[in-house]
Amino acid sequence: MSDPKAYTVGWICAVSTERVAAQAFLDEKHDGPEYVSPNDNNDYTLGKYGKHNVVIAGLPDGEYGIASAAGVARDMLHSFPNIRIGLMVGIGGGAPSKRHDIRLGDIVVSAPRDGMSGVFQYDFGKTIQDQRFRTTGSLNQPPMVLRTAVNGLKTQYESDGHQFGDAIEKILSEKPRLREKYKRPDQGSDRLYHRAFVHPRDSDASCMAVCHSKNLILRPKRTEDEDNPAIHYGLIASANQLMKDALIRDKLAAEMDVLCFEMEAAGLMNHFPCLVIRGICDYSDSHKNKEWQGYAAMTAAAYAKDLLCRIPPNKVEAERKIGEILSDVEYGLQQSYYFERRQPGTGQWLLDSEEYKAWLSAREQILFCPGIPGAGKTFLTSIVIDDVANRFANDAAVGIVYIYCNFWRGDEQNINALLGSLLKQLAQCQPSLPKSLSDLYKQHGEQGTRPALEDISSVLQSVAAMYSRLFFIIDAIDECQAANGCQARFLSELFNLRTRHKANIFATSRQIPGILDRFKGSITLEIRARSEDMGNYLENHFGNFPSFVRQNRQLQDKIKQALLDAADGMFLLVYIYLCSLDDKMTPKCVEEALKSLKRQGGNKSQVLDDAYGQTMERINRQKQGRKELAKRILGWMACAKRPLTALELRQALAVKAGQTKLDEDSLPVVEDMVSVCAGLVTFDKESNIIRLVHYTTQEYVEHTQRFWFPDAEAEITTVCATYLAFGAFESGPCETLYEFKERLRVHPLYDYAACNWGHHARMTSTLCQQVIDFITCRTKVRAAGQALIFHVFDDRDTSRAGLTELQLAAFFGVQEAVSFLIQNWWRLNLCGRDRWALPWRRAVVKRLLEAKDGYLGRTPLSWAAGQGHEAVVKQLLEGGANIEAKDGYLSRTPLSWAAGQGHEAAVKRLLEGGANIEAKDGYLGWTPLSWAAGQGHEAVVKQLLERGANIETGDKDGRTPLSWAAGEGHEAAVKQLLERGANIEAGDKDGRTPLSWAAERGHEAVVKQLRHV
């Protein structure tokens, strides 16, 4: 069987004819995949084209269209995580015109034109007579490596021509069964009729039999010097309906320069950015021609193979790494998710407003849209993104980038990742990789390092200058993390882009005073859910009600009015109140429920809390089994340290204390999990995550956790510890990376349990038996330590030894576990008559306290100090831990680790215990003060200076703490050092001063500080 991780190219076909052609061109055919994602229903063919490992999948038999294609792509990406480029290869309908002599058997390749990605989605419902077509979704461009290869292949064909005929003939000779269906048909069957002539209705006869030749458009034969089949590059139109109208075909061809029509590609572009290759089998009219389908599929596959053979495999890897060094987060899926779920017509008031028009009409404008929680700001942002993309679809010189800030993604949305995402989006719209980004990749991508913030910012400015106009659209700026100055720096960078490149900025936020101040003077438009929008939403949901509501217009009007009055501008409240009517089965019950919904003014947060409280009361009134499941789900949601996939949460809910393996029959069904939570949770199929419906829901379950879910932390601790103690992990750490990744795949909850069990255990008051069972089994502890190191430190070297039992407990700061191990370790590890002897006990405990891990060579005290667990630091010192024990990697002391991470309490405890304040590490020669200053930890800098730390101590390069603080742009730390008399003229071994370092890195505020001393 084949390893899914070895495949980097995904190839999707819509019909079996296309898949047969794709498989016929394989150079090698591989065995099926060893495993696929549990919910993956695709059927795969694996093989190789040239040097590329390719996975081929088709749509389910009898299914067509955008949604089906999106489902196939989504499942493929879940099962084959290393796919980097995608191809949609098959047949389509041509749109011949005076500009484009398209014939049957020709190939159309999606190519960006006039600012469009190469594929656009349209809606037959929009094809109103005498009006231009309007696209219904903005789509991502294909990966840059594919666009570059298309250009190269185009040049090759122009010079040398293609060899499709020979390649197809070779396959048909080797596979004679295919000849009848896949050979090139007689040229006489390539018949293009005048657009006004329609194939006789209700006639299945061929055009040769029933369509008179006088209606044909006469075209000259292609000469020997012309490519036949020919290759055309341009726009492909995609919809959920087959194009069979020549009048509409020609209208779109004239207005949009469309070359081809098909039914699947729009479902892929935002989920599975790919190149679309279509062999022309008919002319998108009523004269459908199945005779050419086989040959058209072969020509498309032949082109796709030639294209892949032009791309060196390392280029595919480079495309991935460019994304990785900038940002792993993709926002296209979120844009699709929100835009597709909006109610048609919603948000038109915003697009029609004078404020929006003023923002669009001039450069360098900011439109700031504050709003109460739940007003629909995110859905309106998706509408703005789509509107701007459509308005400037024909202008490649306009750059449009967007970010959905999300409090759940704080770790992913640091300042480097946010700016990296802006840069990546702008670069992807260029025809080739900008030189400045290419240079950045050469510097970092090949070394596996990430660029500094200043480098990302500099390249972003360079790429932004390539556009004549720029739009930056940012949703929920209030959810951008404020820690470490991320939010402030992000806004500063955006405003700088606006000033230097006359960019337009659209931003939404809750009404936070600090953010309101930053946008003073901007065009401002408050977002409140409009009655007409909420009314449309309700009208579209009445169809989901029981028949007694569906058939009673008067009752519908009562529901509508009551909910609109109670919601008072909050879309979220309409949703919550609507869910509250789900279980009402008579008109009387509905009317009584409506009476309890009174319009409430004042504090909107309190209104939401009341609505959530009422929902929790409804959950409590469910039958016992449903209530327990709902409260367990919401307990996990309240306490989980990161979003959980559907399978992770299902497994968590299936675990019972004392189990040694998972009982698959105990896994709840996703639909039931959503149902019992009464509208508080939703399943996002795109990301495969079960999440709460809104960030205010998260805030509610967190601050009411002790009331509604008092035992949640203890339960989660038990579940995680039980899972980690499963018999499957008795063998200890995996020996190879492949084995380890296979362990994570087979045991989906293992990553979460290994990385978070201790965080939950730290919140409980007692040490449960399941934790004791886990931490006293060395092999299982080492296995969990391997997963922790892999996830937290991104270390792929499975040959390193893991953490010991005490190191793991110290890392998480679980005091009860630390105490248990210190007090009982000798009893667990010694046997025989001498095991009660006091010297033996002390020796064993000493060995336990001084043991170093096989990863960084750190002791339990070092781990506790570096993680900031002051109480455990105290425990370990009292137990006799060596306060000066240096690690085996950087030769840093526990105080150095605590100072470098900014943990004030741990630093204080270590200093009180007599830690050497001047101890230098063995790598950079930094003291604890240098570590604190270089990382910008102002409070620790102050603490160390007050304790008498040497302010002028130099490292191996002669740089002082002030030099490092200035070079990294840490204003507060610089201020502390200057107030204590740090020498601003102190030069390093190259003679460079703190001012020199600050100026080179572009830290203007620090430069100003130093110049005014």
N, C-alpha and C positions, 0 to 999 in steps of 0.2 A: 504494500500500500504506500501511497505517496504522502509526504509531509506537507500539509497546507501552507506552512510558513515559507516554503521554497518558491511560491508562485507570486510573481510581481505584476502580471498583466491579466486583466479581466476582460473577457470577450463575451458580449451578450447578443443573442439572436432572438428574434420574435417568433419565427415559425420553423418547422422542422426542415424545410427546404434550405433555409439559411444555415442551419446547424450541420446538415450533411455536407454542404460546401465548405464550411469552416473546418470540419474534421478531415475532409479530403486533402486539405493543404498542409496538414500537420507533418513535420519532419519526423517526429517521434510521438508515439502515443503511450501515456503512462497509466499505471494502475490508478484506481479511484482513490480518493482521499482517505487517510487513516481515520479521520474524524471530522465532523462538521458541528457547527453550533446547534444546540439542542432544538431550537425552534426553526431550523433551516429546512425548508421543504424543497429546495432546488435539486435538480439532477445535474451532475457535473461530468464533463469530459476533460481530462488533463493531458497535456502534451507539451511539445516544444516547437516553436517556429524560430529557426536560426538558433540563437543562443538564449532565447527568452522562454522561461517556463510560463505557460499560459493556461488559464482555467476558463472553460467555455460553459455557458449555461443558457438555457432557453426558457421562454415563458411557458406556463402550464398549457396543456393542450386545450385549444378552444378559447383561450384568453388573449385579449389584445389590449392595447392602450397604455396610457401614461401611468396609472396606478399600479397595474400589474408589473410593468417594467421596473418601477421604483421598488416594489417588493422584492423582485429577483436581485436587484443590485444591493439592496440593504442586507439581505441574507448572505449574499456572496462576500460582502465586506466583513461581516461578523465571522464567517468561517475561514476566510483567507486574509488575515490581518495585514499582510505585507504587500497587498496589491497597491501599486502606485500609479498605474495608468490604465485607462479603460477604453474599450472600443465597442461601439454599437454597429454591427456589420450585418447588412442584409439588403432587402429590396425596398423600393419606394416608387412613387409616381413622379414622373418628370413634369416640368413646367417649361416647355419650349417657347422661345420668343425670338424676335428679330436679333436680340443681343446674344442669345444663347441657343445654338443649334444642338439641342439635346435630342438624342435618339435612343431607341430601345437598346439595352445592353451597355449604354454609357454608365459612367460612374460619377456620382456627385459626392464631394467631400465637404463637410461642414467647415467653413472658414470665416473668421471674424470679418465683418463688413460694417463700416460706418458706425463703429461703436457697439455693434451687436456681437454676441458670442459665437455666432455661426448657426445657432439653433434658437428659434423663438417659438413660444407657445401662443396660439391664438384660439379664439373661441367662435364656433359657428354662430352662437347667439349674438355675437358682435357684428356680424356681416350685414349691416343695415344698408339698404340701397342708397346710393349716392353719398355714402360716407366712407371715410378712410377706415381701414382696419385698425384695431387697437390690440396690442399684445396683452395677454393676461398674466404674465409673469416674467420677471427679469431672471436670466439664467447665467450661470457661471461659464467662463471660458474653459476650453480644454487645457490640460497641463501644458506648460511651456515647452517641455521636451517633445511633445507631439507636434505642436505648431511649428517648431523649428525643423523637425524631420519632414513635415509636409513640404516646407519650402525647399529643402534639399532634394527630395524626391522629384519635385516639380522641375527643378533645374536639370536633374539627371534625365528625366523623360523628354524634356525639350531638346536635349542634345542627342540622346541615343534612342529615344522611343521606348516603349514598354514591350514586354514579351508575354502578355497575358494569353494570347492565342496558343502559343507553344506550351505554356504552363498548364492550361486547361486541357489541351489535347493529350499531354503526357499523363495526366490523372485519369482521363477517360479511357486511355489505352490500358492503364494498370487496373482500372475498375470498370470493366465493360458494362456492368449492370447499371451504371449511372448515365451511359451515353444517351439513351433515348430521351431522358428528361432534362439533362444538363448541357446538352450540346447547343451550339448556336443555331437558332431557327433560321429558316429561309428568310432572306431579306425582304421578300415580298409581303411578309406578315407584319412588317413594321409600318403600320398605317396610322397617320395623324389626320384626324378629321377637323373640319371647320368647327369652331367653338359653338356655333348655334345649332349644329346638327347633333341630335341625341339618338343614341341607340334605341330601337323600338322597345317600348315598355312591354314587360311580360314575355320577352323573347329571350330564350337561352341560346339561340342559334349564334353562330360565329358572325363577326362583322363581314367576313368574306361572303357570307350567304345572304345577309339581310341589309347591309349598309352599302348603298350605291357608291361606286367609285367617283362619281362626279362631286361628291362632298369631301374628297380627299384634298389635303394641301400638298401640292407637288413640291418635292425637295430634290436637289441634285444629289447624285451619288457622291460619296466621299472618294477622294482621289487616293492613290497609293501613298502619297506623301503625308496624308493626314492620319492621325491616330484613329483606329477603329477597333475597339470602342474608344471614345474620347473621354477625357477626365475634366470635370468642371468643379470649380471651387467657389463656394458662396453660401448663401443662406438656405437652411432647411426649415420648413414650417412643420410644426408638430401639434396635433390635436387628438382628442379622444374619438374622433369620427373620421371615417374614410372619406377622402376627397374624391367626389365623382361628378363635380360640376365644373365644366370647362370655363364658364363665365366667371365664377369665383376664382378659379385657378388663375386666369389671365389678369383679373383685378389685383390679386396679391402679387403676381409676378411683376405687374407694372408699378405698383406702389412701393413694394418692399424689395424688388429684385430677387424674388424667391426662385430657386432652381428645382426644388424637390419637395414633396409632401409625404409625410409618414405619421405614425401613431404612437411611438414609444419614447423618442429621444428626450422630450421635455420632462419625462418622469425621472430622467437620470442626471441631468446636467448639474443640479444643485446637490445631489446626493452622491454622485459617482461621476465627477467631471471627466468627460471622455470626448473622443473624436467620433463623429458619426459618418459612416461610409455607406452609401446606398447605390446599389445597382438598379438601373431604371428598367422596370418591367411593364409599365403602362404610362399613359399620359394624364393621369389624374382626372379622367373624364368618365362618361358613361360607357365607353368602349373598353372595358377591362380586358386584359390580355394575359391569361395564365400561361400561355405558350412560352413566354419569355422569362418566367420567374426563375427557373432553374439556372439558365445561363446568366441572368443578372446577378443571382446569388454568387455564382462562381467568379464573375469579374470583380465584385466587391471584395470577396475573400482574397483574390489574387493581389489586389491593391493593398489590402491590409497586411498581407504577409510581406510584401516588398517594403512597406513602411516600417514594420517592426525590425526587419533585417538592416535598416539604416541606423537604428538606434543602438549604440553600445550599451550593454547591460549596466555598466557603471554610471551612465547618464541617468538611468531610471533611479538609481540609488542617490545620485546627486540631487535630483528633483525632490526626493524625500527629505534629504538632509538640509536643503535650503529652507524648507518649511520648518524643520525641527529646530534649527538654530535661531529662527525668528519667533515662531509661535506654533504650537501644536493645535491651537483652537481654531475650528472652522465655524464661521457664523452663517454660512449659506443654509445649513439645515434648519437653524432657528428662523431665518427669514422665511423659508418655505413653510415651516410649521405654523407660524403666526399668520402669515398672509393667506394661506389656504383655509384657515379656520375663521377668518373674519366673515361677518355677514355681508353679502353683496350690498353695496351702497353705503356701508358704514364709513364714517370719516370724511364723507364728501364735504361736510361743513368746513373742515380744516382746509381742504384743498381749494375751496371757494373763498376762503377768508382773505381780507385785504392784507393781513399780516403775512400770510404765506406767499401771496403774490408779490409783495414787496421784497420778501427774502429771495425769491427766485429771480427777480428782475435785475438785481444788481450784485456785483462781486463784493466780497469781504463783509457780507451780512451774517449776523447771528440771529437765529430764531430760537428763543428759549421757551420751552413749554412746561412750566411747573404744573403739578396737579396733585390732588389728594390720592391716597392709596386706593387702588381698585377702580380708577377712573377710565382705564383702557389705554394708558399711555403706550404700552408696548405694542398693542395691535395697531395704534395710530402710527407708530414709528415704522412698522412694516409697510403700511400704506404709503407713507412718505417715500420710503426707499424705492418701492415699486414705481411710484409716480415719477420721481426724479430719473430713475433708470429709463423709463419709457420716453420721457420728454427729450432726453439727450441720447437716445438709442443710436442715432445716426451720426453722432459726433465722437470720433475716437479720441479727440483731444480733451474730452471731459472725463475726469476721474471721479468715481463715486465709490466711497468705502464706508463701511459701517461696523459698529460693535454693539452687541447687546451685553451690557454689564449685568453681572449676576452675583449676588452675595454668596451663593453656593460655590462659585468658582473662584473664590478669592485667591487661592494658591496658584491657579492657572493664569489669573488676570493681574499679575504684577506689572510694574511699569515697563519692564523690558518686553514682556509678552504683548502688552497693549500696543506699544509703538511698533513692535515687530509685526503684529497683525495688520496695522495700517500700511506698513511698508510692503508686506507680502501681497496684499490686495492690489495696491497700486502697480507693483511689478508684474503681477499676473496679467494685467491688461495691456502690457507692452508686447510688441511683436517678437521681441527677443529679450533675453536677460540683460538688464541694464549693467553697464560695466562696473559701476560702483558696487552693486550687489554681487556681481561675479567676483570682484576682488575681495569682498567681505567673506564670501564662501571659501575662496582659496585660503584665506587666512585662518578660518575657523572650522569650516565643514570637514576639511580633510584631516584636521587634528582632533575632531570630536569635541571642540570647545565652543562656548557661546560668546558672542561679541559683547563688549561693554555697552552700557546704555548710551554713552556719548557717540560710539561708533554707529549704533542703530539710528540715533537721532540725526547724525550727519548724512547717512545714506538716504534716510527718509526725506530729508530736505532736497537732496540731489535728485531723487526720483520724482518728487512732487514738482520740481521745476520743469519736467518734461510735459506737463499738462498746461493747457491754456486756461482751464477752469477746474476747480476742485470742490467737491462736496464731502464733508465729513458728517456722518449721521450717527449720533451716540444716544442709545437708550439707557435710561436709569443711571445717570451719572452718580446719583446718591448711593448706588450699590457698588460703585468702584471703591475698593478698600482704601480707607484713609491711613492705615498703618504704614509706617516708613515713608510718609509723604507721597504715597503713590497717587492718590487722587489729585493733590495739588500739582504735582509734576505733570501729570497727564493733561490737566487743563492748561498749564503753562505751555506745554508743547503744542497743543491744539491752537491756542491763541497766537503762538509764534508762527505756525503754519498759515494762519489766517493773515497775519501782517505781512509776511514775506512773500506769499504767493496769492494774496487776495482771495483766500479760500472762503467758502460759505460753511457755516456750522449750524447743524440742527441738534438740539439736545433736550431730553426730557429728564425730569427729576421730581422727587417729592419736594415739598416746600421747606427745605433745610436752610436756615439763615445764612450759614457760611457759603453755601452754593448760590443762593440768591444774590449775595454780595458780589460774587465773581462775575455774574451775568448782568450787573447793573448797566444800564445804557443800551442793552440789546433790545431788539424787537421781542416783545413778550406776549405770549398768548396762553392763557390758562386753559388747561385741559379738564373738562368735566364731561361726563357721559351725557350726550344729548338725548332728549326724550325720544326723538325720531329713531335714533340708532338703537336705543334699548327696546323701543317698540317693535322695530324690525326683527330684532333678536328673539323677542318673545313670540312674534307671529310665526317665525320659522321653527319654534320649538313646540307649538301647540300640537303639531302632528305626532309628538312623542307621548302625549297624554292618553289616558284611558278614553274609551269611546264616549263616556258621558260628558267629557270636556270637549272633545273634538266635534261633537254634534250639537254643542250648545254655544252659539255665538255670543249670547248675552253673558254667559258665565266667563267666556274668554275675555270679554271686555272688562268685566269686574276684576279678573286676575291681573290683566294688563294695567289697569289704572291703579290698583292697590300696590302692585310691585313698583311701578314708576314713582308713586308718591313716597313709598318707604325708602327707595334706593337713594333719592336725593343726589343724583349725579355720580353714583358709584356703580359702575357696571358689575363689579364683583358682587355687590349685594343682590343685584337682580339674579345672578347665577345661584347664590346661596339660597335666596328665598324660593327660587324656582325648584331647587332640589328638595326644599322642605315640604313641597306639595306632592312629592313622588308617591307617598304611601296613603294619600287621601283618596278614598274610593267612592265618595258620594258628593253631590253638590253641597250638601249641608256641611260636611267635614271641610271642604275647601273654603267655604264662606267663613266658617269659624276660625280657620287658620289665618285667613286674610285680616280678620278683625284684630288679630294680635300684632299685625305689622303696622305700626304707627309711624308716621313721618317723624324723624328725629333730627334735630339740629345739633348745634354744639360740636363736641369733640367727636370727630369721625372715627378715631381709633376706638373709642368706647362703643360706638355703634357697631363697628365690625366685631369687637370682642363679644358683644351681646349676641350677635348673629351666630358667631362660632360657638358660643356657650349653648345656644338653643339647639344647634346641630349636634353637639355632644350629648345633650339631653335626649335627643331623638335616637342617637346611637345606643344610649343606655337603656332605652325602652325596647330595643330589639330582643329577639329570642336569645337565650344564653350563649349558644354557640356563635351566632353572628356578632353579638356584643363583644365576646372575648377575642375573636379574631380581629375585629376592628380596633380594639384598644391595644392589642399587641402590635398591630401594624403602625398605629399612630404613636405608640411608645417608641418604636424603632425610629420613626420619622423625627420625633422630638430629640432623640439622643444620639443618633448616628453621626459619625464624624465626617461623612461624605455621602453623596447620593448613592443609593444602592440600585443595581440592576434588578430587573424583575426576578431573575433566577437566584441572585444572591438573597433577596428578601424572602423568596419562596422557601429556599433552603433554611434560612434562619428561623422561619416560622415552623418548620418541620422538625427541628432538633428538639429532643427531649433529654433531660438530665439522665445520665447513666448509660446512654446509648454508646455503642462502640462503632457504629456505622449509621449512615443515613437511611431512613426508611422512605423509599420513593413514594409509597402509597400515602404518605403524610403531607405531600406537597400540595398546597392550596392552588386553585386556578386563579389566574390574573383577573379575569372578569369578576369573579366572586370577591376578590380582595378589594377591587375598586367599588363594587356595589355596597359592601357592608360599611364602607366609610362615609356613606351619605353625601357624596360630592366633595369631600375634603381632599381626596387624592385623585390623581389622573395617571394614566399610563401613556408615556411618550414613546410611540413605536419607533420613531427615528433613532432615538438614543437608547431605546430598550430600558428606560429607567422609570420606575414608579416614584412619583414625586407629589408633594403637596401642591395644591392648585395655584398658590400665590405666595409671595414672600411674607405677607401679613399672616397667612395661615401658619407658616413656619414660626414666626414670632409668637403667635398665640400658643401653639403647642409647647414651645420652649418655656414661656413664662408661666404656663399653667401645668407644667409637667408634674410638679409635686402633688397637685390636686387630682388630676385625671389619671396620671400614670406614675404613681409613687414608687412602684417596684421595677420600673423600666430598666434602670441602670443595673440592678441586680440580675434581672432576667437576661439582659444582653451579655453580662459578664458570664453567666452560667452557660449560655448558648455558645459563646466564643470559646470558652475553656473546654467545654464538652467536645466541640468540633475539632479543636487542636489536639485533643487526646484520642481521636479516632484511631483505630487499629491500623489504618492505612499509612499512618505517619510513624509507626513503630520503627521503621528502618532508618529513620534519621534523615539528614540532609541528602539531597540528590547529588549525584556525582557529575552530571553534565547539565548544561543549560537546557538542552532539549528535554531531558527528564523532568527538570524543574518546571518548565513551561507546561509540560503535559500534566504535571501535578496540579497546577493552577487551573488548567482547563477542566480536568475531571472533577475537581473540588472547587467550584466557583466561589464559595464563601471563605476559602482558606486565606486569601490575600487580606480580606477585611479583618478576619479574626486575628491573624498573626500581627497585623499592624495596629490593632486598636483594642485588643482585649484588656490591656493594662490601663488604658485611658478610662475605660468603663469601671474596671475594678477599683481604681483610685477614688471613684465617686461613691463607693459603697462602704458601709461601716464594718463589715465583717468579711473574713476570708472564707469563701464557700469551699465545700469539699471538692468541687470540680476543678477549681484553680489549684488546690493542693495536689490533686491527682496529676494535673498537667505539669506543674513546676517541679515535681519530684521525679519526672521521667526524663532523663538526660537526652535520649535520642529525639524525643518529641520537642523538647526545648530547643535543641540545635536545629531541628527542621524549621520550627517557627522563626528562629533567629535568622535563618537563611532568607526566608520570605521578607522579614523586616528589613534586612540590609539591602535586598534587591529593590524593594519599593522605596524606602526612605532615602537611601544613598545611591540608588541607581547603579549598583555594583553587579556586574554580570559574571564575575569570577566565582564559579561554584566550588573551586578547589580550596578556597579559604575556609578555615574552621569558623563555626558560628559563635554565638554568645553562650556563656554559662548561665546556669539558673539564676544566680544572684545578679549577674550583669543585666539579664533581661528584666528582672524585677526592679533593679535600680534605674534602668533606662526609663521605665514607665512611672517610677516614683510610687510604687505600691508598698506603703509602709508595712502593712500586715504581712505581706509576702516576704519582705526583707527580714522582718523579725522572725518569722517562722523558719526561714532558711538558716539564719545565724544560730538560732536556738536548737535546731534539730538536725543540722547537717551532719554533725559527727555521729548522731544516732542512725542516720540513713546510710552512712558510708563506711562505718567501721563494724567489724564483727569480731567475735572471740572474747576471751575473758578480760582483755585489756581495754575494751572499748569504753569502760566506765572511768578509766584513769584520767584525771584532770589534765595532765600534760598532753595526752593524746587529743583530748577535746580542743585544747587551745591551738595545737598544731594544725588540726583540721580546719578550724575556723580561720586561722591566719592564712592558710593556703587558699581558702575560699575568698577571703577579702583581697588578697594580692594577686589572684589569678587574672591574667590578661587574655582578652579575646583574640581570636585568630584573624580578625578583620583589621583593626587599627592598633591592636595591642593595648587596649585601654582597660583599666581596672573598674570595678563597680563604682568606686567613688568618682572616677573621671566621668563615667556615664551620667551619674546622678547630678554632678555639678554642671555638666554641659547641657543637661535638659532642664536645669533650674529647680530641681526638687530639693528645696532647702531642708525639709524635715528628714528626708532620707540621708542627705549629706551628714546631718547631725547624728543619725543612727549609726552610720558607718564609721564616723570618727570616734564615737563612743565605744564602738566594737573593736577599735584598734587599727583601722585602716591607715595606710601610709599616706599622709597628706601631700607628700612631694613626689609620689610615684609618677614617672613620666611615661607617656604612651610610646609605642614602638614605631609610630609612623612619622609624627612631626616632633616627637620628644617634648610634648606639652604637659604641664602640670594640671591638676584639677582646677586650680585658680585661673590658669590661662584659658581653659575651656569655658568656665563660667563667665569670665570677663568678656571673652570674645563673642559670647551669645547674649550678653546684656542682662544677665540674671543677678539683680542687685542683692536679693536675700541670700543666695548661695555664696556670692562674693563676700558678703558680710560674715557669714558663718565660717568660711574658710580663713578669713583674716583673723577672726577671733580665735580660731584654732591654731594660729601660728604659721599660716602659709607664707612662704617666701614671696614678698611682693615684687622682687626684682628678678625672679627666675625667668631666664630666657629660654625660648624653645630652641631645638637643635636644627631647625630648618631655615628660618628667616632671622633668627636672633631677636625675636620680638619679646618684650616683657608683657605682662598682663595689661599695662597701660597702653602700649602700642596696639594690642589687639582691640581693646575697647575703643580707642580713638579711631582706628582704621575702619571699624565697623559702625561708628557713629553713635555709640551708646553713651549719651551725655551723662546720665545719672551715675553710671559706673565710673566714668572718667572722674567725675567730681568726688566720688567715694574714695577712689584710689589716691587722688591728689591729697585729700584730707588725711589719708593714712600715711602720707609721706612718700609716695612713689616718686622716683627720679624723673623729673619732667623732661630732661635733656638726654636721656639714655638713647644711644643709637643702635640700630640693628646691624646686620652684616654688611649692608650697603651704606651705612652711616646715616640713615634716615631716622628722624626723631618722631615721637608721637604726633607733633604738630604737622610735620611734613606729610604723614599719612592721612590725618584728618582733613588737611587742606586739599590734598590730591584727590580725595574721594568726595569732596564737596560737602562735608558734614559741618554746617554752620554752627550748630549748638555746641558740638565738641570743640571746634576751633575757639569759640567764645570762652569756654571754660579754661582752655589751655592759655589763652592770651591773658585772661584775668589773673592767672597764677604766674604770669611773667615768662611764658615760653619765649625762647629766642627766635624771632622771625627771620633772622639772618643765618640761622644754622644751616650750613651746606652739607650735602651728602658727599659720597666719595667722588661724584662727578661735579661737585660744586653747585648743585642745584638747590635752591631754597624752597621753602613752602610756597612762596608766591609764584615761583616758576612752575611748580607742579599744578597749582590751582589754575593758573592762566592757560597752561597747555590743555587742560581738561575742560576748559570753558566754564568754570564755576565762578560766574561774575560776582555773586554775593560774597563769596569767600575772598575773592581778589579785593573787593571793596573793604572788607573787614581788615585785611592785612595792610592795606595802604593807609588806613586811617588810625593805625596804632600810634 
